[in-house]
């Protein structure tokens, strides 16, 4: 036992942390590909051909079909849940947390491999495809039966669960990447809840990493509408170059950034309110209108509190309205209401109004319970929120503005009342008091309005300056041979030798692999942080793209690592397309949305005698039709095929004949979906391994960034260079 421990320690000492990750990643890739290589036909079959090619019988074993037929609809729907339970059990049992290479040498006997020469990637499906050099054409294999290695669903689920990222032992937690001992503000700025979740977390991560790494400029590749870029600018004050290939996206991002600047302070206050109160309170339109009018008149613009005592007053709506009425008296009427010559002519109605107001004043001073304080805070928050949403006043400038003290205003009104009562005996004294009070109120109001206008101009100016100083959107096609440093200089974001960080939120297709190559090739780029998506839109080196004649000029995005390239690993476009599916979102109904298209494919083949790859434009056409006959008829018209043979009776006959296939297709897709996380794991671990293989990288992390239920493409690749 002591000898074994000693050997493990010596083995660990021989390998650095990075080398341990390389070997561990290779071992996991071997396990995953060994599991997947026999199920690639299942992963690449298209649901359009389910009826035409009799997929149920050709691609499922007899044991699996029997078990599936005995299962209820609810049991089939719970297959994803069972797989997730298996994942959790493996993680909780600690089976995925081997910490050093010696542990992996001891525990990974299932492949019986310790080096690249002992393992080969062998798929009969890929070998059966015709080749052009090393490139396989999978499109010429319409039907290829699956050689099932598992004789039960439970056995299949357990093996599939083990070959996912969750059970790889290679995924870091977000806590390992940044300091999470804080309460983040969730800024909701014109985004869906999904995008809001992604942008807030991604911006926090990018900000934390960039500041610790001394980054000067962040380059956001595939920035789109600028969701991530503007968040980094406004919330974290970071310099960002936003790169997108579409001009319309760049222009849209600039517009959005400008509008966001006007609303940003209000959005921040809403987020702060949610942190304190636990929810965002919605105010009615009438209430907001009244508060906005008050705020714009300059009467209330900050927290109203007694300067001598730390007491907050609960101001009723009626009191606020009465103050508003008194202070918004026009210049023409002010002489009649407040001038000393006419003080005695104030009507009884106005006297009653003042009495009522001052009675409310006494109630204000007497009320000090928690409820009153809270109501007062709500009204003031609303006033601040509405004032800033309209004017674009920055919060830090707003709090510095001189506020009109409500207590002083009410005291002035009280003095007016006393002067009115004593007017018969002390006319001159009361006249001078009332005139002085009126002048003070008007003076405060004019001073406040003047300062408000100044701060509004300063706020707008500062927002524009901030945007022009930190945000640099540009339209350019992203190519891995692009000189990032030169691009940053051209935008004017930095003129010297800047330290750069590359980022991208859901980089589509081969953009993710291009980002990695740019990161490796750029000496000034020190940090990489991105999340991938749309794996089907990248090319493979050893599998021909189905919709092009050979490979395009774009460099293949899979495989990237030298390890998988040596073994000429291929997956297939349909398999990569299916890798974007998720098993984390529960399904409430066992239904195959693609069934109408599958039945149409059978009818097309039976009538025309062939299936043409050029038949496009039928996507979601069935959703626009009231029944199957109308769908088939419109499809034939759209494909410019003769419709004389398409009759209601013919279509009705097909519907009856293949009625049971609809449920079979739904069950088949549930089984197929269990392979999706395994395929995604291979793609991401290949990219992860590629970065680990580079001499320039000091550390590479694979991090679960988002909640997989909210955002299924939730894993980020983060890499560092010296």
Order of alpha helices (4+ residues) and beta strands (2+ residues): alpha-alpha-alpha-alpha-alpha-alpha-alpha-alpha-alpha-beta-beta-alpha-beta-alpha-beta-alpha-beta-alpha-alpha-alpha-alpha-alpha-alpha-alpha-alpha-alpha-beta-alpha-beta-alpha-beta-alpha-alpha-alpha-alpha-alpha-alpha-alpha-beta-beta
